[in-house]
């Protein structure tokens, strides 16, 4: 299993995995645009030339947000998601992030377990965040810097 920065050569496999994992998938062109975005960072996990998963985030100043993470269904619970998230966390720390945030479907308990195991904590709810099926999104945040306490 190897982590690599997402590159144009990965896009067909990324778009295919996206269609397999999500009811409203991003397009290949959407991922291509993210590769050109200086405020985005996307990585893939490959093994013997096969894409096992990908993840990406965007950032503004010291605020980092996970856009997407997907692991091939047959490769789940094998450390791929943990490796991807570990790389995003590493890169966010390296980039001076105060925090890293994401949403997870309320019904996606395995994903929530992964994020909690990495130190993320529930921070709120986005009503009707997901479609097909419609579902609330649980906002989860990992604070990376000591937060100032309000006066």
C-alpha positions, 0 to 999 in steps of 0.5 A: 500500500502506497500513499501518493499525491493525486495526479492526472493519471489517477483521475479515471480510477478516482472518478470510477471509485467515486461513482461506486461509493456515492449516490451523487458523485463528483465528475472527473472534471471536478477532481481535475479542477481540484488538482489545479486548486492551490488551496486543495490537497488530494492523495490516493492509496494504490497497491500494485497499480490499483487505486484503493482509495482517495481523500482530499481537503481544501484550506483557507488560512488556518481552516482545513476542511475534508471534501471527500474520502472514499475507500473501495468497498472491498478494501474497507476496514484494512487501514486504507481510510486511516492511512488517507486521513492520517496523511490529511492530518499530517499535511494540515498540521504541516500547513499550520491548521488550527483545525480540520473539519468534515461531515459524516452521514449520521448513519455512517457509524464506521466512518464516525468511528474512524474519525473519533479514533483519530481524535475528531469530536462531534461539533454540530449538525448540518440539517439535510446536508446529504441527498439521495437519501436525504440525511443530516451530516454530523460535523466532526472537528479535530483541533490541532492548535490550542484554542484561545479561551473566550474572555 
